[in-house]
Amino acid sequence: MQRIQSFFADLSQKAGLADEVIRLSPRRRAAAKPYQLGDVQEQNAVYLDLATGADFSKGGLTGTMVMIFFYMALLVSPLLGQPDQVDNYLIFFGALFGIAFISFLIEVLLPFPMPVRFNRRTREIYFQDRRKLYHVPWDEAVAWMQQTRQVTQHTGATRMTSLQVLLQRFRRPDEVIALQLSLPMGKTPEVQAMLWEYLRCYMEKGPWFDEHGEPLTISNREAVLKNRWGKKADLRGSWQACEKEMELGIATKLGSYLLMLSQVGFYPAALVQDWTTAVARRRAEKNQWDKRVRERCRSGGPTTRLYDLEVEEGLHRDDSEGLPEAAAR
């Protein structure tokens, strides 16, 4: 992948980052332990999906509308005791929930923010932006971290550590993008390195592994996805988090009770939002991913990489030709 290697070398030189970035390798350990930050959207024996964060608001409008209409219906439910008002009640709220259903259809049919996909079978990384498909072979992936510190009079000092990987557009290898694997706000290099180590363990050691990165013979998928931050209607998980904070002295009982009370009140919105997001995600899996990616994510699908298809078409030169010494390192 000469273009990606040379792109990174040029970027480092032009931006003056050569001495400020921490280069990560698929073949070298990045941290003592792997850790996923709740960004893992799906993990199975074939692929791992890392959410981009843009899907967090999907379904929010529909959930909010349903919650408002639900509480309105409860407040005026005494009208059902008046025979002459029953028809008006049903027509009015039937129309309101019809509007909410239209909102649901719109949110489901609109393009869904696609995750970053790590395929173990083909050892390749995929990302799709509308009709633009990007990829990079895992063994040749170029990733790096860079820590910055922003100071303002309003928030004081804020630390940010970006974790990025370079990908090429399929059949247009000169078009390279730098993709954020995790939101940088509030992250330290140690935390981002643990996320990269989690991805490295998945690709190198197997789909299932423990908190120390040691391979497991049985699936721990449920435990992994339980920590996903995207699920909003999870009262039990929220209460467990509050209990931990109270044990550590971070939160008070009153604050925790008020927080849980507010979550119970917003539960209808969270429930509908989770459902809308799940439906939109399933539809995107079937309709938005490029056919070549879907085929390679089936257990019995092709094992050839997209990069191999490009090589057959003569789109790549021999990576050893003309590769700068600095980029090769």
C-alpha positions in Angstrom: 0.0 0.0 0.0 2.5 2.5 -1.2 0.0 5.3 -1.5 -1.1 5.1 2.1 2.5 4.8 3.4 3.6 7.8 1.3 0.4 9.8 2.3 1.2 9.3 5.9 4.8 10.3 5.4 3.8 13.5 3.5 1.1 14.3 6.1 3.6 14.0 9.0 6.1 16.2 7.2 3.7 18.9 6.1 1.8 19.1 9.4 5.0 18.9 11.4 3.7 15.8 13.2 6.7 13.5 12.8 7.8 13.9 16.5 4.3 14.2 17.9 2.4 11.2 16.7 2.5 7.6 18.1 2.5 5.2 15.3 0.5 2.0 15.9 1.0 -1.3 14.2 -1.2 -4.4 13.6 1.7 -6.6 14.5 2.9 -4.8 17.7 1.2 -4.7 21.1 -0.2 -1.2 21.8 -1.2 -1.6 25.5 -1.0 -4.0 28.4 -4.7 -4.8 28.2 -7.4 -4.5 25.5 -10.4 -2.3 26.3 -13.4 -1.4 24.2 -14.9 2.0 24.9 -18.5 1.0 24.3 -18.1 1.7 20.6 -18.4 -2.0 19.5 -21.7 -2.2 17.7 -21.4 -5.9 16.6 -18.8 -8.6 17.2 -19.0 -12.1 15.8 -16.7 -14.8 14.4 -16.4 -13.0 11.0 -16.4 -9.2 11.6 -16.4 -6.5 14.2 -18.3 -3.2 13.7 -17.0 -0.1 15.4 -19.7 2.6 15.6 -18.7 6.0 14.4 -20.8 7.9 16.9 -23.0 9.6 14.3 -25.7 7.0 14.9 -26.3 8.1 18.5 -29.1 10.5 17.6 -30.8 8.1 15.2 -34.5 7.7 16.3 -34.3 10.6 18.7 -37.0 12.6 16.9 -39.4 9.7 16.8 -38.8 8.7 20.4 -39.4 12.2 21.6 -42.6 12.5 19.7 -44.0 9.2 20.9 -43.1 10.1 24.5 -44.9 13.5 24.3 -48.0 12.0 22.7 -48.0 9.1 25.2 -48.0 11.4 28.2 -50.6 13.7 26.5 -52.8 10.6 26.0 -52.5 9.7 29.7 -53.3 13.2 30.9 -56.5 13.5 28.9 -57.5 9.8 29.3 -60.4 10.9 31.7 -62.2 12.0 28.5 -62.7 8.3 27.7 -65.2 8.2 30.5 -67.4 10.6 28.5 -69.1 8.7 25.7 -69.5 11.8 23.5 -65.7 12.5 23.6 -64.3 9.0 22.9 -64.4 9.4 19.1 -62.7 12.8 19.3 -60.0 11.4 21.6 -59.3 8.4 19.3 -59.2 10.5 16.2 -56.9 13.2 17.7 -54.4 10.8 19.2 -54.6 8.4 16.2 -53.5 11.4 14.0 -50.7 12.2 16.4 -49.3 8.7 16.5 -49.7 8.5 12.7 -47.4 11.5 12.5 -44.9 9.7 14.8 -45.1 6.6 12.5 -44.3 8.8 9.5 -41.3 10.2 11.4 -40.3 6.6 12.1 -40.4 5.6 8.4 -38.4 8.7 7.5 -35.7 7.9 10.1 -35.5 4.3 9.0 -35.4 5.0 5.3 -32.8 7.8 5.6 -29.1 6.6 5.2 -27.7 5.2 8.4 -24.2 6.2 9.6 -22.1 3.2 8.7 -19.7 1.7 11.1 -16.0 0.8 10.6 -15.9 -2.9 9.9 -13.0 -5.2 10.7 -13.2 -8.4 8.8 -11.2 -11.4 10.2 -11.8 -13.7 7.2 -10.3 -11.3 4.6 -8.2 -9.4 7.1 -9.4 -6.1 5.8 -10.9 -2.9 7.2 -14.0 -1.4 5.5 -15.8 1.9 5.7 -18.6 3.2 3.4 -19.7 6.8 3.0 -22.9 6.7 1.0 -21.7 5.1 -2.3 -18.0 5.6 -1.6 -16.4 2.4 -0.4 -13.0 2.6 1.4 -10.8 -0.2 2.6 -7.3 -1.2 3.7 -5.6 -4.6 4.3 -5.3 -5.1 8.0 -1.6 -6.2 7.8 -0.8 -2.9 6.0 -2.9 -0.6 8.1 -1.4 2.7 9.1 -2.8 4.1 12.3 -1.6 6.7 14.8 -2.5 8.7 17.9 -1.9 12.3 18.5 -2.6 14.1 21.8 -3.6 17.8 21.9 -4.4 20.1 24.8 -6.9 22.9 24.3 -7.2 25.7 26.8 -10.1 28.2 26.9 -11.3 30.7 29.5 -14.6 28.9 29.7 -13.6 25.2 30.1 -10.0 25.4 31.1 -7.7 22.7 29.8 -9.2 20.0 27.7 -7.2 16.9 26.6 -8.0 15.2 23.3 -6.3 12.2 21.8 -7.3 11.2 18.2 -7.0 7.7 17.0 -7.0 7.5 13.2 -6.4 5.0 10.5 -5.9 5.6 6.7 -8.1 4.0 4.1 -8.2 4.1 0.3 -11.2 4.4 -1.9 -12.0 1.2 -3.7 -10.7 1.3 -7.3 -9.5 4.9 -6.7 -6.4 4.3 -4.6 -5.2 7.9 -4.9 -8.2 9.0 -2.8 -7.1 8.5 0.8 -9.1 9.4 4.0 -8.1 9.6 7.6 -10.8 8.0 9.6 -11.4 8.6 13.4 -11.9 5.3 15.2 -13.0 6.9 18.4 -14.1 10.3 19.5 -11.0 12.2 20.8 -12.6 14.3 23.5 -11.4 13.5 27.0 -9.4 10.5 25.8 -5.8 9.8 26.8 -3.2 8.0 24.7 -3.4 5.1 27.1 -7.1 4.7 26.6 -6.9 5.0 22.8 -4.0 2.5 22.8 -6.2 0.0 24.7 -8.9 0.4 22.1 -6.4 -0.3 19.3 -5.2 -3.3 21.3 -8.8 -4.6 21.5 -9.0 -4.4 17.7 -5.6 -6.0 17.3 -6.6 -8.9 19.6 -9.8 -9.4 17.6 -7.9 -9.6 14.3 -4.8 -11.4 15.5 -5.9 -13.7 18.4 -9.5 -14.6 17.6 -13.0 -13.2 17.9 -13.3 -14.0 21.6 -10.8 -13.0 24.3 -10.8 -12.0 28.0 -9.9 -8.7 29.6 -6.2 -9.6 29.4 -6.4 -10.4 25.7 -6.1 -14.1 26.2 -8.1 -16.2 23.6 -11.4 -17.8 24.8 -12.9 -21.0 23.4 -16.5 -19.8 23.9 -18.2 -16.7 22.8 -18.5 -13.7 25.1 -20.5 -11.6 22.6 -23.3 -10.8 25.0 -20.9 -9.5 27.6 -19.2 -7.3 24.9 -22.3 -5.8 23.5 -23.8 -5.3 27.0 -21.2 -2.5 27.4 -22.3 -0.7 24.3 -23.1 2.9 25.0 -25.6 3.2 22.2 -28.4 1.4 24.1 -30.5 4.0 25.9 -33.4 2.0 27.4 -31.3 0.2 30.0 -32.6 1.1 33.4 -30.8 -1.8 35.1 -27.4 -0.9 33.6 -27.9 2.8 34.6 -28.7 1.8 38.1 -25.7 -0.5 38.3 -23.5 2.4 37.1 -25.1 4.7 39.8 -24.4 2.1 42.5 -20.7 1.9 41.4 -20.4 5.7 41.5 -22.0 5.8 45.0 -19.6 3.1 46.2 -16.7 5.2 44.9 -18.1 8.3 46.4 -18.4 10.0 43.1 -22.2 10.4 43.3 -24.7 10.9 46.1 -27.8 8.9 46.8 -30.1 11.9 46.1 -28.4 12.7 42.8 -28.5 9.0 41.8 -32.2 8.7 42.6 -33.0 11.9 40.7 -31.0 10.7 37.7 -32.9 7.4 37.7 -36.2 9.1 38.1 -35.5 11.2 35.1 -34.5 8.1 33.1 -37.8 6.4 34.1 -39.7 9.5 32.8 -37.8 9.4 29.5 -38.0 5.7 29.2 -40.7 5.7 26.5 -38.6 7.9 24.3 -35.5 5.8 24.9 -37.3 2.6 24.1 -38.7 3.8 20.8 -35.4 5.3 19.9 -33.5 2.0 20.5 -36.1 0.2 18.4 -35.9 2.7 15.6 -32.1 2.6 15.6 -32.2 -1.2 15.5 -34.6 -1.3 12.5 -32.6 1.3 10.7 -29.3 -0.6 11.4 -30.7 -3.9 10.1 -32.0 -2.2 6.9 -28.6 -0.5 6.4 -26.8 -3.9 6.8 -28.9 -5.3 3.9 -29.1 -2.3 1.7 -26.3 0.2 2.3 -23.1 -2.0 2.4 -21.6 -2.6 -0.9 -22.3 -6.1 -2.3 -18.7 -7.1 -2.2 -18.5 -6.3 1.5 -21.7 -8.2 2.3 -20.4 -11.3 0.4 -17.1 -11.2 2.4 -18.9 -10.9 5.7 -20.8 -14.2 5.2 -19.2 -17.2 6.9 -18.9 -19.0 3.5 -18.2 -15.9 1.4 -15.1 -15.1 -0.7 -11.8 -14.7 1.2 -10.2 -12.5 -1.4 -9.5 -8.9 -0.3 -10.7 -5.9 -2.1 -7.1 -5.0 -2.4 -6.5 -8.3 -4.3 -9.2 -7.3 -6.8 -7.4 -4.0 -7.3 -4.1 -5.7 -7.9 -5.7 -7.9 -10.5 -6.9 -4.8 -12.3 -3.4 -3.3 -12.2 -4.3 -0.4 -9.8 -1.3 -1.0 -7.5 2.4 -1.0 -8.1 4.8 -3.2 -6.2 4.8 -1.6 -2.8 8.5 -2.2 -2.5 9.2 0.1 -5.5 10.1 3.6 -4.6 8.9 3.4 -1.0 10.6 6.1 1.1 12.7 4.8 3.9 10.9 6.9 6.5 7.5 5.7 5.3 8.6 2.1 5.3 9.4 2.3 9.0 
